[in-house]
Amino acid sequence: MQRQIRTKKTMLLAACSIILFAACSHKAVFQVNYLLPQAAATYADKQVYVTASDGRSSERFLTPGASKELPDFSGLFSLVVLKSDGIGDLVGAYEVIALIKALCEQRMKASAVTLSDSPQTAANRIEIVLKDFTLDYAERKWVAHMRYEAIATSHDGTTRRQMVSGSAERVKLWGRSEAEKLVGELASDVINKLDLEKLLAD
């Protein structure tokens, strides 16, 4: 009887492991963990209207190699904003251009910038033009690239521009977790390079 009970427990644990593995391996939404900049300068007197547009040569986030590893990806990203203690707040789920806009807005909130809902009420406008955002997989490595241009226009018509880019790679060890960590780290690094002092200068 004890042997039968142990066998049933073993089978149950194995079944649970299979279910958990399947749940972790097949996710339609790609999670991006954004780490806010440490000791960011503040611009409490600035009011900004933020937009984002697509300037990529290809709209694909996943290369063919990465698509084979993430066949269930729906094109949606969940954005989680991490605090210094590592605790994260889920902001929402977005398609890629809306994700870039949300990332930049979180960056500005961290610097006490007031976000405006209308360009007419904002003294400054910043457009984020996404140039490249890709995830590749080859030879057991995830490789990510991100590039954008920030175009700031002040109330007097003055325009300032900043081009930011970055890339990173990580060896695949288990499922998709390394891919999500890689993209989150890259996005944090590239978005935190947004030079608000330059873009919002009087």
N, C-alpha and C positions, 0 to 999 in steps of 0.2 A: 504493500500500500504506500509506504513512504517513497519507494522508488517511483511509483506512478505519479505521486504528488510532485516530486522533484522534476520528473519529465514534463509534466504539464506546466510547471513554473518556468522551466527552461524554454519550452515552446512559446509561452506567453511573452517572455522577455525578448526572444528572437523576433517575434511578430511585432512587438512595440518598436524594436530597433529598426526594423525594416520600414515601418510607417514613419518614424522620425526622420530616417535617412531620406525617404522619398519626399517628405514635406520640406526638408532643407535643400534638397537638390533641385526641386522643381518649383521655382517662384516666378510669377509673372512680373512682379515689380522689383526693380533693382534699387537697393538701399544705398543712399549716399549719406555718409556721416560727415558733417561739416564742423570742424573745430574752429571756434572763434579765435581771433588773434589775441595774443597776450598783451596786456597794457597798451591797448589801442588808443591813439590820440583821439580826443573828442572835438566835435564840431557842432555844439548845441545851437549855434546861431544860424546854421545852414538848413535851408528847406529845399528838397530835391524831388524832382519827378523822374522816375526811373522807367525806362523802356528797354526791351531786348528784341533783337532781330536776328535772322538767320543769314549768315554770309558764307556758309560752308559750301565747298564744291560738291560734297556728297552729304545727304541727310542721314546716312547710316551711322549709328553709334557703334554697332558691332560689326567687325569685319567677318568675312565668311568663316575664318577659323574660330573666332569667338562665338559666332552663331551656333556652331556645332556643339559647343560646350554649354551654351545657354539657350536651348531650343524653345523654351517657354517664355522668353522675354517678350513683354507686351508693348514695350516702348514707353512705359511709365516708370518714373523714379520717385521713390519716397525720400523726403528730405528730413534728416534728423540733425538737430543742432546740438552739439556737445558742449557742455560746460567744462570748466577747469577741473571739476571733480570727476569727470568722465560720464556723468549722468546726461542722458540725451532727451530732448523734447521733439516729438514728431510734429513737424510743421504742416505737412500735407503731401499729396501725390501730384506729380506734374509730368507733362511732356517736356522734351529737352529744352526748348526756348524758355518756357515758363520756369523751369528749374534754374536756369542761369539767372533770370530776373530775381527769383526768390533768394538765391545765394547772395547776389549783390545787395539786395535789400537787407538781408541779415547782417552782412558786413557793415552796412551803413548804420543800422540800428545799434551795433556794438560801439559805434563812434558817436552815438547820440544825435545823429542826423535825423531831422524830421522828414518823413516821407510824405509827399503830397499825392493826392488822388487826381489832381488836374494840373496840366502844364501852365494854365493861366494863373494859378495861385502860387507857383513855385518860382523862386528867383533863379534856380539852376535846374538844368535838365541833363541827365546822363543817359546816353544810349549805349547798351552793351551789344556789340556786333560779334556773334559767335563765328569764329573762323574754322575751328577744328575741335572736335570732341569725339574721340574714337577709343575703342577698346579692342585689342587684338590678342590672339592666343596662338602660340607656335612653340614647339619644342619645350613643352611643359612650362612656359612662361606667359604670364599676362603682361601686356605692354599697353600703357594708356598715354594718350596725347590730348592736350587741351590748349587752345589759343583763342584769344578774343581781343577786340579793340574797344576801349572805352572812349566815347566822344562826349565831352562836356560842353554845354552851351550856357553861358551866363545871361543875365537879364539884359546886358548891353550888346549882346550878339557875339561876344568873344568866344572863340572855340579852342578847346584844348583837347589833345589826344594822347592816349597811352596804349601801347601794344604790350600784351602780357602773354607769355607762353610757358609751357612746362611739359615734361614727360617723366614717366616712371615705369619701373617694371618690378615684378614680384613672381617668384617661383610658385607654381600651383602645388599645394600639398593636399588639400581636402576640399572637394566641392567647389562652390563659388565664393566662399568666404574671403579668400585672398583677393579676388577680383573686386569685391565691394570695398574692402579695406584700401586697396590700391587707388581706386577712383576717388574715394573719400579723402585720402591723404593728398592726392594730386589737386583735387578741387579746392581743398582748404588752402594749400600753398599758393595756388594761382589766384584765387579770389582774394586772399589776404594781401596780395601784392598790389591791389588796387590803391593807387596813390591819391588819396582824397585831398591831401594838402595841395598837390599840384592841380588837380581837377577842379577844386572848389576855391582856388585862390581868387581874391578880389581884384 
